[in-house]
Amino acid sequence: MLWMENSAHAVLAAWTYRHGVLMMAGLAAVVAGAPMTTIAALAALSFGVLTYEFRTGWTPSGAYGWANLITACRFLLVGLLLWYGLRMPLLAVGLAIAVLLLDGIDGWQARRSGSSSAYGSCLDREVDAFFTLALCLVLYHSDRFGPWILIPGAMRYVFVVFIHVAAPPMKQERATRWSRASGALALGSLIACLLPLGVWGVWIGGIATAVVVASFSRSFWRLYQD
């Protein structure tokens, strides 16, 4: 059983690094002028690879499970957010709120049904990261924010690539109450920025960026504490 867990961890670590590099490349392409749906297509391809690699271990029972289906639906909603974000701002807000609400439901369903797994946990975490990146891209292309608004969306991928390249003493990220709270605050703030709030939106986006930078700075520091 232990070797299976170690094997799953190794597969996840390798995939997470590749996914981080791919998302950073996609971000660069979109900033350079590629359609925003480009990064959605790259993410779909990457998540497809993850799903295939864990095809015998999506859940303890082997079935895909309702919790993972809900997470997959969240990803599809994020794709719609990228497609409609600039053309229909109010719809973008509704889609973002739906993604945020479903985030609590998939975890609850996994715990209730005993279907929690390494695959499900990784998928949930990476869809959250992609959601943050999508919000930042929509805000950036709205021309109401400078390039700094992309920082919250990029930090997750910078972090995982750093772990792979720098190989710090603590090679595995650890979620804390602070990181969860700061992540929720940042997401809520970025969603609020989709509304036409004028200069207040810029201030709120700045706060979200500062919170994410502070959270990841703490995470970088913790990599060298154990």
Secondary structure, 3 states (H helix, E strand, C coil): CHHHHHHHHHHHHHHHHHHHHHHHHHHHHHHCCCCCHHHHHHHHHHHHHHHHHCCCCCCCCCCCCHHHHHHHHHHHHHHHHHHHCCCCHHHHHHHHHHHHHHHHHHHHHHHHHCCCCHHHHHHHHHHHHHHHHHHHHHHHHCCCCCHHHHHHHHHHHHHHHHHHHHCCCCCCCCCCHHHHHHHHHHHHHHHHHCCCCCHHHHHHHHHHHHHHHHHHHHHHHHCCCC
